[in-house]
């Protein structure tokens, strides 16, 4: 029996450095009724077990997964994923998008990246666009991970690039855009950042979370993660304070209006 709402989660898993906690969180959410996970920072790190395999193995064997990872050995490129329950969702097609990349980092950005990931060159970011069928209706889901480097204009350029690709595709009545938009800044900028994203996506989109609460547990709490929908209703909104990442999972119930 198809549930009345599609339960989905967007979650930046911080490169899976706390792999067991992440896998356990996703297992619990799947057992509670989540049907689709949109993950960011899903990456192969050195000789450690791939976090995607750990997550997949924790779920029922029928679950499906799609990863957009770097083709080479670089550890911090791309890293976005879909995991879905095929008894609820049928996947038709997934597109991979390499986002526009900066040529170099500023001095401050290089210092921060050196501390965080021991790297001083720009990271490649990615997005994936999946078309799924739910209740005999097609839904297009876009999962993005934008740069924190380069400032808001660079992030918006990346989002515009994704939107330009979507606009070339066949129109979809129902759309969801989620992910880590890396809109760093103080709480006074939360509303401005959200509106800037909506301006790119278009007036047909609305933000699922009208209350602009922080989505990270960092020293300075940030609003980095979003869920936007087009022609869809939203219920069961939750920012879940689970351990394992510097981001919280965002859970949304999706229904047709």
N, C-alpha and C positions, 0 to 999 in steps of 0.2 A: 504494500500500500504506500503510495506517494504521500509524504507529509505535506501539511498545508502551507508550511513555510520552508524555504531553503535556508539552512543554517550554514553560514560561512564565517571564516576567521582569516584576518590578515595579521601576519606575525613576522617581525624581524627577529631572527633567532641568534643574532650576534655571533655569526660564524660557527655556531654549534660548539663553542668552547666548553659549555656545560651540557654535553651531549645527553647524558642520562636524564637530567632534569627536563630538557627540551622534549625528548622522546616520550617521557612520562606525561608531560603536560598535553601533548598532542594526542596521546592514547586516551587520556581522560576526557578530552574534549570530543573525540570521535565517539567514545562510549556514551557521552551525554547527548549525542545527536547531531554533531557537526558533520556536514556532508562535503564541504569544500574548504581546503586550506590554501591560501595564497601566501607563500613564504618568501622572505628576502634574506640575504646572506647565508644561502645554502651552498657551502663550498667544501672542496677537498683541501684539507690542511695537512701538509707533510705526509707522514706515514700513518697518521691516525685513521681509524675507521671512518668511512664517509658517513656524515650525519644523515644524509638522505636514506642510506641503507638501514641505519639504526631506527629511524622513524618508520620506514616502510615495514620493517620486520616486527615492529611493535603493534601494527594494525592487523586487522583481519586480512587474510590472503587475497581477498577480492579487490582490495583497494588498488587504485592506479596512481602513478606518479609521472610527472614530466619535469625535467631539470634543464635549465639553460646555464651551462657552466663554461668556463674557459676551455678552449681546445688544447692549450699548451700547459705548461707547468706553473704558470703564474698563480699564486695562491689567492689573490684578492681581485679577481675579475668576475664580472657578471654575477651569477649566483642567485637566480630567482627560480621559483618552482610552484607547480600546482600539485596537490594531492586531492583525489576525489573518490567518492563512493559511487561506483558505476551502477549500483542498483537504484540510485536516485538521479544521477546525472549521466548523460551520454555525451562523450566528447567527439566533436566532428573534426576540428582542425585547431592547430596551435601555431602561431607565428612567433619567431624570435626577432627581437630588435636590439641592435647595438646602439646605444644612445650616443649623441655627439660628445666628444671627449676633449677636454682642455689640453693644450700643448704642454703646459707646465704649471706648477703650483707656485703660489706666492711664497715668500720666505716663511711667513707665519704658518701657512698651510703645510709646508714641507716639514717644519719642526713638529707640528702636531701629528702628522702622518708617521714621522720617524718614531715618535713615542708610542703611537697606537699600534702600528703594524710593521714598523721597521722598514718603511718604504718611503721614498721621497718623489715618486713620479705619480702622475694622475692614475686613478683606478678606472678601469672600464666598467661602466654601468650598463645594465640591460633591462629589458621589459619583455613580457610575453603576453600575447593576446590569444585567448582561448574561446572558442565557440562551443557551447554546451546546449543540450536539450534538457529541459526540465518541464514536466507537465505538458509535453507536446509543444512547447514554445522554446524558441532559440534565445539564448542569453549570451551576449558577448562580455567576457570578463578580461580586463586589462590589469596586469600586475606589474607595478613599476618600482624601481629603486633609483631615485635621483641623487645627484651629487650634493654633499654638504659644502664642498669647495666651490669657489667661483661666484658665490653670492646668488641672490634671488633671480637675477636676470638670466644667469646660466641655467639654473634649474627650470625656469619657465621656458627657455629655449629647448631644453630636453623634452619637456612635456609637449610643447608645440610640435616637435618632431614626431612624437608618438601620435599626436592627434592628426597630423597630416597624413600619416599612414592609414589610420583608421578611416579618415574621410575618403580615401581612395577605394575603400572596400564597399561591398554591398551594405546598404543601410540596415541597421538593426534597431528594432523598436525598443528592445530592452538591453540596457548596458550597465555594467558595474566597472568602476575604476578604483583600484585600491593600491595600497603599498606604503612604502617609506618615502615620503617626499622631501625629507631632510630640511624642513623649513625651520632652521635654527633661529632662535631669537627669544627675547623676553616675552612674558605673557601678554604684554601690551600689543605685540605684533601678531598674536594668534589669529584674530579676526581678519586683519589685513592679508595675511598669508593665505588664509582659506579663500578669501574673495578673489585673490589673484589667480588661484588655481581654477576657480569656477569660471572666471573670465576666459581662460583658455579652453576649458571643456565645453562651455556654451550654456545658455540659459536653460536648456532641457535638463541639466544635471542639478541635483541637490545633494547637500552633505547629509549623510546619515546621522552624524553626531552634531546636533545643534549646540550642545554645551561643549565649549572648547576647553576640554580638560587635558592636562598633560598625558602623553602616551609613553613616557619614559620614566625610569627610576634613577636617572642620572643626578649628579650633584645639583645641577640647575635643571629642574624638570622642564622638558621640552614637549611641544606639540609637533610631532614629526610624521605621524601616521594618520591616514584618512581613508574613508570609504565614501565614494560618490555613486549615486544611482540615477538612472534615467527611466522614467515611466514605471517605477517599481515602488512598492511600499516597504517600509522598514519597521521592524519590531525587535524586541529582545536585545536592545543595545547594551553591550557590556564592554568595559575596559577592565580586563581581568588581571589582578595583581599577582601573577604567578612568577616564581623564581626561574632563573636560568638564562635570562637575557637582560640587556639594558632597555629593552622595549617590552611593553605589555601586549598580549594578544587582544585584538579588537574583534568582538563577535557581533554579528548582525543577522537577524532573521529577515529574509527577503520574501515578499509576496507580490503577486500581481494585483494591481489596483482594480 
